[in-house]
């Protein structure tokens, strides 16, 4: 074979190979959401220990969401504990696959950490507004509660007496809320932090390691520890949310917003306690394909409206007051527009 013919045939082969690769890439890019998820696995991570309120919500969603996703992938709930779920947030943003096969449920306070600066900046390796927000199962009202042995029945007693409370780490409600209340209204807390999750805090209360928890979902308390209320083992001292809960108000539990001394205090409280509105935030890494992001958001909305899901939630005594992914995104962007001097005040409180 002449060199000219050999060169010609080689060129044809290379061109054909290039065409094949091009066609393969085009086919892959044209893959539908259903084709992608069919036979695939969706991993749903929770940033806390097994048995916590977050874990219960994650496993509940994981049991039902697969049938609402085109292609019906196998859904596997997993736990990735660490730093009050900051470990999971960083992993989702930087290391998780960005193809729609990984979701996470993180502490509601974590998305706001880059804003309020409670954690060292080098530990916050994400931009909250760039996550793919999927939705939230609850709009939470949090409470401060004291174990009966503490001898504290009302929030006003904390002006003169210290309450030893448990924490879960950077960004967790049980760590942030007491510090804000100390600075703004003068309540006295001593925080023992580092517990892996909410369930561990409850064990610590029972064992006498701590005497309370300030930043405890009321819905979670009722669903898992109603007997403590019935037996008078825990006293509810304060409710913390953007809007008061009529049930708690009827019980005579004060609302945090009423403790604000001026407009600046009120703005600070609204910035901090807005996290409760995204009570159980499900999110995915940034930059996943738009059609898969839309499918996951719709699947979440369909799941929280599914009668079988709601029956399971009722049986587990888990309150479902959902927020869509679009609404979660809008709320986070709104909080990030808080006036700079209010943001700096919050940062100073959480640095000390």
N, C-alpha and C positions, 0 to 999 in steps of 0.2 A: 504494500500500500504506500502510495506516495505521501510525503509529508503534508502536501496541500490537502489531500483527501482525509488524512488522519486529523488534521487541524479542523477541517470542516465538520467531521463526525463528532469530535470532541465538543465543538461549539454547540452542535445540535443537542448533545446529551446534557450539557450544562444548562442550556436554555430550557430543556424539558424538565430538568430537575427544579429549576427556578420556578417554572410554571406550577409544578406539583406542590412545592412549598407554598407558593402564593395562594393556590386553590385551598390548601389545607388551612392556612391562616384565615382565609376568607370564610371557610366553613365554620371554623372555631368561633370567629367573631359573630357569625350569624346564628350561633346556637341560642335557642330560646331559653327562657327561664325554666320551663318544664323539662326540656332536654338536659339542662345543666344539673338540676336537682334530682332527676330520676336516677335512682341507684346511688346517690351521693349521701354523705353524712353531714349533718349540721351539728356542730358542737356548741353547747350553751353553757358558758362559764358563770360561776357565781363567786364573788370575791371574799366570801366568808365561810365559816365552818358548817358542817352538816348539822341540820337541826335549827339553824338560825332562821329568823323571819325571812331574810333574803333568800336563803336556800329553799325554804318552802315555796316561795313565789316562783323561783326559777324552775323547780321541779314540776310545779303545777302547769306552768306555761309549756314546758318541754313535753309534757304528756299529751298536749292537745294541738300545738301549733303545726305539727308536721302535716296533718290532714288538710290544712288551709294553705299550704305552700304548693304551688304547681310542681308536679313531679313527686310529691310526697316523700321527701328525704327521711332517712332515719335520724332521729333527734336524740342526742346523748347529753344529759346534764352532767356537768363536771364542777369541781371546786378548785379555785386557785387562791388560797388564803395569802394574806400578807399586807401589812401596813394599812389596815382598814380598807382594803380593796384597791389601794393605790397601785400595788403590784400588777393587778389585773388591768387597770386603766392604761398603764404604761405599755403593757404587753399588747393590748388591743390596738393601741395607736401606732406602735413601732414594729411589732414582730408578728402579729397575727396575720393569717392570709387575708388578702383584700379582695376575695372573690365571692363573699357572701356565705362562707361555710363556718364562720365563727361569730358568735354573739356573746355579749357579756352583760351581767347585772352587777352594777357597782353601787357603792354607798352614795346616797343622794347628795352628800356634801362634796364628794370628790370633784365633780365638774367645776365647782366654784373655788377650788384651792388656788389655781393660778391667779384668781382675782383677789382673794383675801390674803393670800400669802402666809398661811399658817405653817406650811411646809417649806423646807429649804428649796430654793428655786431649782437646784440641780436634780431634785428628786421628781420634779413635775415635767415629764417628757411628753406633753401633749397640749393641744389647743382645743379647749372644750367645744367651741363652736364648729369645729371641723369634723367631729365625730358624725357618724351616720346614726341619727336618733331614731329608734324604732318605736318607742312608746313607754308608758309607765302603767303598772297595774293599779297603783293607788295614788290618791292625793292625801298625804299623811298629816295627821295631827300628832305631834309628839308631846310627851309629858315628862315632867320631873316627878320621880316617885322615891319615897323613903321606906325602908324596911321598918317594921314596928319597933325593933329594938333601939332605933336611933332616937326615939322619943320626939320626933318632929312630925307634927300633924298638919301644919300650915306653912305656906311659903314664907310668910312674914317672919317666922322663927329663924330663918336663915340669915337674917340681918344680925343676929346675935349668937348664932350657933352654927358650927361648921358641919357639913354633911360630906362624908367620904363616899365618893362615887367611882364607878368603874368606867374605863374607856377602852376603845379598840384601836386607837392609833390616829395618825395624822388624817385630818379631814372628816373623821367620824363624828356624828352628832353628839355622842356622849362625851367627846373631848372638846368640841367647839362650843356647844350651848352653855355649859357651866362657866366657861371663861368669859363669854359675852355677858352673861348675867352678873358675874362678879364685877366687871368693869362698869357696866351701865347702871345697874341698880344697887350694887353693893352687897349682893348675896354672898355667902361664904361656902366654898367647896374645897375639898382636897381630892384631886383626880388621881386614881391609880390606873394607869393605862397599860396597854399591851396585850389585852385579852384578844384571842383570835376572832371572836364573833359574839353576837348577842346571846346565844345560848350559854356561852362560857361566862358572860356577865351574870346571868341568872344563877348559875351554879355558885359563883363567887358571893352573891348576895345570900344564898341559902347557907353557905359555909361560914359566913361572917367575915369574909375577906374585905368586903365593902358593905356600906349601909344603904346604898341607893343607886339610882341610875337617872341621869338627866339628859334625855334624848332617847326616849323609848317610844316606839310607835304604839299609840293607843289601840289600834286595830290588832296589832300583834299581841299586845298584852292580853286583850280580851279573848283572843283566839287560843292562846296557849296557857294562860295563867289566870283564868277567871276565878279559880278557887282561892287564889291569894287575895283577890278583892273581896270575895264572899266571906273569907275568914278574917279579914282585917289585917293580914300580914303586911300589905303595902298600903301606904297613904299617898294619894295623888295630890301633888302640891301646886302644879302649874301646867297650863296647856300652851303649846307653842305652835303657831301656824299663821297663815295669812288671814284666815277667817276663824272665829271661834266655833267650836263644836257644841251645838245645843245640848247634847247629852251631858257633856262635861260642865257646861255652864249651869245646867239644872242641878248638878251635884255640888255647886258652889265652888268649882275650881276656877281660879282667876285666869285671865287671858293675858299673855305676855305683852300685847300691844298696849294694854291699859297701864303698864308700868313705865312706859316712855315718858320722860319728863318734858320733852320738847320735840320739835319737828325733826331735828337732826337724829335724835334717838330713834324716832319712828322710822326714818329712812334706813338707818342702820339695821333695825330689827327686820324690816321688810327685805333687805338684801340678804340677811342671814337666813331667815326662816322661809324664804321662797323655795328653798331646796325641798321643803316638805311637799310642795305641789307636784314635784317629780319624785314621789315617794319611793318607787321601786323602778329606777331607770334602766331600761334595756337599750343597748346601743351596739353598734358594729364599728369596725375600723373606718377611717375616712377613705374616700375614693373607691368604694366598691361600685361595680357597674350600676348605672342608674335604674335599669329595669329590675335588677335583683333587689336593690334598695326599696323600690316601690312595692315589689311583691312581698318583701318581708314586712313592710309597714302595714300593708293591707291584711296580710296573714295575722299580724298581731291584733289589728282591729277586729277581724272576724273571730279570732280566738276568744277575746274578752267579751264578745257578745254571744258566744256559742252556749246554748242551754246545757250541754253536757259539761262544759268547762265550769259554768256558773254553779251547777249542782255539786261538782267536785269541790269548788271553792267554799260553798256553803257547808259541806260536810266537814271540811278541814277548818272551818271557822275563819276563813281568810276573807277580809273585806276587799271588794273589787270596786274601785272608783277610778276608772282608767283615764289616761291622757294619751292623745295620739302623738306620733313622732313629730309631726309638723308643729303641734302646740308646744311640745317639749323644747324643740329647737327655738321657737319664738320666745319662750320664757327665759331661756338661758341668755339669749341675745339681749333681752330687756334688762336682765340683772347686770350684764356686762356694760350697760350704758349708765350705771349708777354714777352720780357725781364723784369726781376724783377725790375730793376731800373726805367723803364718807368712806370710800374704799380705803384710803390711807389710814383712817381711824381704825377700821376693822383689822387692817394689817398690824398696826401697832399693838392692838389688844392680843392678837394671836401669836405675836412674836415673843411676848413677855411670859 
